């Protein structure tokens, strides 16, 4: 109501609402109202009163703390775009969208789930949905709009529930930024990003492929999302926030942050083109030494035990070497993980917020950019991976879904530089002219960086091409390659005269 009073320029009513809010919540609300990127999309959703009932004002502190304005704004944009066909059917009668209808529809995927589609159809026929709409043609149009929604139906309530998943992932990303960033997480990483000559895409845990980015903005979007996917996979081991407990499993307690994962995360960020002082600091440490020292001090606390001079460092080094000697197990194929994830449908109360333990374990090996991209067009069963994919699209959109150009291997004639733009104009002109000549005469170009063949090599190759019986085809005057055949005939006659 505060925002509605501001938009309609009613200062007296606005002051009345401010007087009913505590000082701490007032500070949080004012901080939220200053976020222009977010409020632009929030204002559009205010047209539907049913979206905002009930909302607890205490959640605004969590919303301000994540510092992910662009991602949160995109979720509200996703809400508005998903509900826009429904609002167009209603016209000015948006007030008929009551909170009971919103609660019934949220997190259903009518185009992907037969169960959801049947329940929505039954709700429209019985009058449970949109009870204030009596015109049958309008109700039929509303049903058509609802059944064509391919994603989970988002609401403001699902937005706040999903904040519990965004929050630990944002903590991981902020862990490699410089302390106390003044701007949002995305803008902080944009300032620390330098477009690399090669775009690295992580296909599996520790397995990368090299690609050539089309432009700097696409390279940043792909690299930035890969950091978020890493955080989504590993936040339980990198923060003190755990996944949700399964009903049949014992409670899972938070552990100390994993030093190896933080080192791997910093190395991934550096490879993708990000550079901060915190990344350099993490990469300068030895995670094996950190874990070995922590293990010794946990077993023998320093306030109760002591080591002789130099023994703690020596034992730490020995344990560190033992840890390094362990070999990593092979990564299971993504196909088997997809089959495992598709084995069961995700219940409706598990389709937002932090993932549950079993769902997180099933999807962990699938949260990589190529797997996400290859499954974007799939409207399959509403399993846990469908929910993760919907989470990514809701907060990040599809800007990262670019066409990557894979780089050739070095033995396939890859230039020593990564693009012609890196060369001087004269070299570029010569190379293009040479390529044109090679195409005209069907001659293989010499790769850059290799030396041209010697005269002896040319004579040897020409002699190898001569038929053993010296039977050469007749030379036609109109043949465009007659000069080549004549040259080879002369070599053959010259060779036979010596024999």
N, C-alpha and C positions, 0 to 999 in steps of 0.2 A: 504493500500500500504506500510505503514511503516513496518508492520509485514512481508509482502512478501519480502521486501528488506532484512530484518534481516534473514529470513529463507534461502534466496538464496545468502546470504553473498555479498551484494552490498552496501558497506558503503557510497559511493559517492551519490548514488541515495537516500539512507536513509537520509543523511544530507540535501539534497535538499528538501525533504518532511518536515523535522523538521523546516526548516526556514519559511515555510508557515503557521505555527501553533502559536497561541498566547501563552504567558507564562503560563496562568492559565490552558489552555487545555493541554499544554505540561506536566504539573505536573500530571494531571489526567491520561493521556495516559501512562506515565512512571509507575505510580502506578498500572495501569491495567496490563501492560506487566510483572510486577513482580509477578503476581498471577499465579503460575505454575499450580495449579490444574485446574483453569479455562482456561488458555491459551492452555493447552493440547487438550481440546475439541474444542476450538475456531479455532485452527490451521487446524483441519480437515475440518471445514466448509469454510475455505478460498479458497478451491479448486473450489467452485462454485461462480463466480463473481456476479451472479444474486441475491444471498442471501443478499448482502451488499449494495444494492442500493434502496433508498437513506438512509444514516445513518447520524444523526446529532451528531457531536462530543461532544456537550454539555451534552448528556445523560450519558457520562462516569462518571461524578461526582456522579450521582445518583447510578450508578452501584457500585462504590467504597464505597459509604456510607452505603449500607445495610449490608456489612460484612457477606454475605452468600455465600462464594466462592463455597462450595460443592453443594449447591442447584442450583446455577446458572450454574455450570459446568454440572450438571446432565441435565439441560434443553437443553444445547447445545449437549449433548450426545443423548438426545431424538430426536433432530433435525437430527443429523447424522444418527441415526438408522432408522428413518422414511423414509428418502430420500435415504438410501443406496440401496434398490432394483432398484430405478429409475436410480441411478448413474451406477449401474452394467449393466443395459440395454444399457446405452449410451457409456460405455467404456471410451475412451479418449475424447469423444466429449461433455464434461460437459459444454463447453462454449455455447451450444445451449439452456441452461436453461436461458431464458431471464427474465428480471424483470417483464414483463407483465404476463408471465406464473406463476411466483411466486405469484404475487398479486391476480391472479384469483383463485389459488388453496388454498391459506392460509385460515385456520380456517374452511375448509370444512371437513365433516366426511362422505366419500363416502360409507363406509360399514354400517353406522348406519342411514343415511338419504337418502331416495329415491330421494328427490329433488336434493341434491348435486350430487348423482350418475348420474342422468339424465343430469345435466348441464355439468358435466365433460365429459360424453360420447359425448354430442353435441359439446363441445369445441374441442375434439379430431377429430371428424368427419369433422368439418368445417375448421380445420387448425388454429383455434385461439390459441390452446395450442401447444407448441413446433413447431412453424412455420418453423424452419430451418431443421426439420426432414421430409424427403419426402418418405423414405422407409416404405411401408405399414406394413411389418412384425414387424419392430421396433416400429412403432406407436401402433400396436396391443399389443405388449409386454408391452409398457409403460402404456397403458390403463388398462391392467390386474393388473399391479403393483399398480396403483393409486386406483383402485376400491377395492383393498384388504386391504387398510389402515383402521384400526378400530378406530383410535383416530382422534382428530382434527389435521389437517395438520399444523405442526408448521413451522415457519420461524424466521429469525433473527428479523424481525419487530414485530412479536407477542411476542418474548422474551422481547423486550424493553417495549411493552405495558403492559405485565404482571408484569413488575417491579413496576408499580403503585399499584399493589395488594400485592406484596411481601413487599414493603417498610413499610406500616403501621403495617403489621403483625410482621415484624422484629423489629419494634420499641417496640411492646408489649413484645416480648421475651427478648429484651435487657433491658427492665425495671426491670427484676428480676435478672439480672446479676450484678456483681460488676462493679463499674464505670470504664470506659475506658478499656475494655478488649483488650488485645494485639493480640489475635488470632480471628478466625472467630467465629460466633455465635454457630455453631455446635460443634467446638472443645472446646469452653468455657463451654458448657453444658456437654460435655463428661468428662471434668475435674472435674465438680461438681457433677457427677453422681456416686452413689453407688448402685449396683444391689440389690434390695430388695428381701426378701425371698418370697414375694407374689407380683405378677404383678396385679396392679389395672387397670381395663379398664372401662372408663366412657361410659356407654351405652346411657344415656340421661343426661339432666342437673341435676347434683347432685346425679345421680344414678350410682353406681359402682358395678362391679362384680370382684371376685378375681380369678386369674389364676396363674398357675405355669409356669414361663418362661423357655424355653428350654436352653438358655445360655445368658450370659451377653450382648452380642452384639445385640441379638434380643430383649431383654428387653429394652435396650437403644433406639433402633429404634422405638419400639412401644410407649415408654414413650415420646420420643422427638417429634414424630408426633402428639401425643395428645396435646402437648403444642401449636403446630402450628394450629391445628384444633380449639382450644379454641380461639386463636388470630383471626382466620378467622371468627369465629362467632361473636366476640365481639369488634373488632377493632374500630367501630364507636363510642362506648361508652367509650373506654379506651384511645383513642388518639383524636387529633383535626382534623383527616382526616375522611371525611364522605364517604358514598356510593355515587354512581352516581345518579344524579337527574333524575326522570322520566319526560317525556315531559308534562304529564298532571298534575303533582304535583308541589307545590311551592318549592322553594329552601330550602334545609335543612341546618341549620347552626350548627357548631360544639359546643358542650357543654363541661362543665368541666369534666375531667376524673372521671369515676364512682369508688368511693372508695370501694364499695362492690365487684365489679368485680375484682379489683386489689387484694383484700384480698382473694377472691375465687381462683384466678389464682395462687397466692403464695401458698395457701393451696394445690391446685392440684399438683403443682410442688414438694412440700415437700412429698406428699403421693406417688408420682411416683418415688422418690428416689433422687431428686436433692436437693442440700444444698449450699446456698450462704448467705453471710451476708445481702444482700438486701432482700432475702426471709424472713430471721429471723426478719428483721426490719419491714417489712410489716405485718407479722403475729403478731407482738407485739402491733399493733395499733388496735383501735376499729372503724370500718368504720361507725357505727351508730353515734358515738360521733363526728366524723369528719364532717359528713353530717349535723348533727343537729347544730353544731357550725357555719358551713358555711351558713346555712339557716338563722340563727339569724343575722349574720353579714351582709349578703346580704340585709336583710330587714331593718336593722338599722346599716348603716355603722359607723365604729368606729370614723371617722373624723367628724361626725355630731351628733352622739348620744353616750351615755355612760350608762352602767348598774351599779347599786349599787354593793358594795362589795359582791362577792360570788353569785350574782344573775345569771350572765352569765353561770357559771358552773352548777348551780342548774337547770336552764331552759334547758341547753344542756342535762343534765342527764334525765330530764323528757321526752323531745322529743325523746331521744334515746330509752327509754323504750317503748314509743308508737310505734316507728318504728319496734322494735323487736317483738311486739305483733302481727304483721301482719302474716298471714299464706300463704304459697306458694300454688299457684294453681296447680292442677295435670298436669303433662306433657302429651301432646297429643301423641298418638301412632305414631310410625315411618311410619306405613302403610298409615295412612291418610295423613301424610306430603308428602310421595312419590307420592300419587295420586294427591295431590295439585301441586307438582312440575312438574308432567308429563302432566299437563293440557294444556300446550302450548309449542310450539317449540321456542327455543331461536334464535332470528335473528342473522345473521352472524356478524353484527357490535357490538353485545353484547357478543361475545364468548371469549373475552380476556380483560385483565385489571380489574380494580376494579368493583365489581358487581353493578348492578343497584338496586334501593331501593326495588322494588317488588321481584326481583329474590333473593336478600339477605334475605328478610323476609320469602320467601317460603322454602329456603334451610337451614335456620339456625338450625332447629331441626334435620337435617339429617347429619350435619357435626360432626359425631362421628365415632370412629374407627370401631365398629362392623357393622354399616350401610355401611361404605365405603368398608369394606372387603367383605360383603355379596353381594355387587353389582358389584364387580370387573369383573366378567365374563359376565355381561350383556352388550349387544350391542343394546340398546334401542333407543328411540327417543332422538334427540339432544335438550334436555331441559336444564334448568339452572343447575340442579343437575349433568347432564352429563358433563357440562362445569367445574363445581367445581371438579368433580372426575378426569377429564383430567388434571386440574391444579395440583392436588396433585401428580398424577403419573408422570407428566412431570418434576416436581421439586424434588420429593422424591423417584421416582421409586417404586419398590414393595418389598423392603427389610423388610418392616414392616408387610407384609402379611405372618405371621408365624402361625403355628398351636398351639393354646393355649390349655393348659390342665386345665380345670376347677377344682378348689379345692372342695372337699366334705365338707359338713357341719360338725360341731363339733359332732352332735348326730349321724353321720354316721361313726364314728370311725376314725376321722382325728387324726393323731399323734400330740403330743404336739409340736414337732419340725417339721420343714417344709421339711426336706430332710434327707435321711439316711447319707448324707455326713457330717451333723452337729453332728452326734454321734461319739463316740469313736469306734475304730475297733472291740473291744471285744463285745460291745453291738450289733453292726451290725451283727457279726458272729452268736451270740445267736439268734437274731431275725430271721435271714434267716433259721437257723436250725429248729426253732420252727414253722415257716411257712411251711417248708417242711413236718414236722410230721403231722401238721394239715391237709394239703392237702392229705397225704397218708391215714389217718384214717377218713377223712371227718368230722373233728371237727372244730367248730368255734374258732378262736384265741381270746384271751383276749386282748381288746384294751389297748394300752400303756396309763398309767396314772390311770387305774381302778384297784381296788383290786380284788384278786382272790376270788371265792365263798367259803364260809365256808362249813364244813362237813354237817351241818344241812341243808343247801340249796341244797347240792348234794343229800342227802337222800330224801328230799321232791320232787325234780325234778324227781328222779328215781321212786318214788312211784306214781307220777302223770302219768307216762308213762305206768304203769301196767294196762292191760285191767281189767274191773270190774268183768268179769266172769272167770278170771284166765285161759282163754283159750289161751295158747301160742303155736306158731308154733313149730313143731318138729325140733330138732337140727340135722342138717346134719354134718357129720364129715368133709366133704370137704368145708363146708361153712367158708369163711374167717372171718365172724363175729360171729362164734359159741360161742366164749368165752364171748361175750357181752350178748347173749341170755341166756347162762347158768347162768351168774351173775344175770340177772333179774329174772330168775326162782327161784334161791335160795332166793332172797329177797321176792318173792311172797309166797313161802312155809313158810318162817320165819314169814311173816305177818299173814298168815292164821292160824298158830299154836297158836298165841296169841288170835285170834278172836274165 
